[in-house]
Amino acid sequence: MRGDPKVFRKRVERFQELLRENEIDGAVIRTLSSFIYFTGTKWLRPSLLIPAEGEPLVYVIKGEAELFKERSWIENVIEFQRVEDLMAGVVTWVSRNGMTRVGLEFGIERDAYLIFLKLFERLNPTVEIVDVLDLTMGLRMIKDEWELDNIRKAGKIARRGIEVAEEAIKPGRSELEIAAEVVRELMLNGSEDPKVYVSTTPRAHAEPFRDLKVPGNGVVTVVIGADWNSYYANMARTFVLGDPGERVRRAIEAKEEALKIALDETRVGVSLASVEKKLANFFKEKGFGDAYLAGYTHGVGLLIEEPPITTIVVPQRATRVQENMVLSIIHPPLMIPEGAIKHEDTYIVKKNGLERVT
């Protein structure tokens, strides 16, 4: 497997301590990123059962157990052929261990489907379901050295992707063509699940379209999430073509100046909200108050965007910066009619400052 098995076992043991502290009897982990965090491997349709005490259990599809064991430290692996068998196994596990409070992650991530929650409730009518997302993300927010090393390697891949994007951006080419070249480069360099967004129009989150083309005079924004051992680095750049006008020049200058403010202010012990307030005031003074989307940073790790997510989860703006957090700065673009003006890099928080990854 990738990584030291002892590291992953310690993660499960720490999570079990949190379960006991919160009087939760066990947890059913269905979200892919948390599954990777605890097992050490990525697996489609994950089902990880972690009791508050004892050994974890993984369900995989028939024929997958041997390979899974080679890629994970968990030995208690059960195969199922029908989804009914999986559900019966979960019900039996809950009942056999006398569980009355079971944790699930209430997330929006792949495999964390609402339909699974409803099915679990119907099959376990006497069990209280508890959201454990804060517990798992609380553990994941602070990275260990193995995680940081993976993120640094991902950063090198992301930088190569941006270089290819710059070469690929030419008037008349589609967003999809540019994204395809970048994805190819990222994968050839070892990124197994890259994320690439290309925007030739003012869109904050731009899945590339085949019928949107690079203009002769305008801007193109490229956002990259490159992974190594499932850990991401996040990077974004806006490229200028021809002469898109004075407003674009002023927006880029404002963005660069705001980046300096964010990097100076983001340090151990500081609340993200205090930095956010200064940036919002700065953009207002520069005449871009209406163009700035609130939420200057977010965490990066097993997801390209994970807590603290100041962009969409307002209470997480109260989070204070801690050492070995990994943050993407500055995340939101300036949304002007010419396009989305964006400059974003991944940083590791250290006591003496920020270590730039991309």
JOQUIPE-V700058 format. One record per helix or strand of 2 or more residues. SS is the DSSP state (helix for helix, strand for strand). FROM is the first residue (numbers start at 1). TO is the last residue. If there is no record, write none. Layout:
# JOQUIPE-V700058
ss=SS from=FROM to=TO
ss=SS from=FROM to=TO
This chain:
# JOQUIPE-V700058
ss=helix from=5 to=21
ss=strand from=26 to=29
ss=helix from=32 to=39
ss=strand from=48 to=51
ss=strand from=57 to=61
ss=helix from=65 to=71
ss=strand from=77 to=80
ss=helix from=83 to=96
ss=strand from=101 to=104
ss=helix from=114 to=123
ss=strand from=128 to=131
ss=helix from=133 to=140
ss=helix from=145 to=168
ss=helix from=175 to=188
ss=strand from=195 to=199
ss=strand from=218 to=228
ss=strand from=231 to=241
ss=helix from=246 to=265
ss=helix from=272 to=285
ss=strand from=297 to=299
ss=strand from=306 to=309
ss=helix from=314 to=318
ss=strand from=326 to=329
ss=strand from=334 to=336
ss=strand from=339 to=341
ss=strand from=344 to=350
ss=strand from=353 to=356
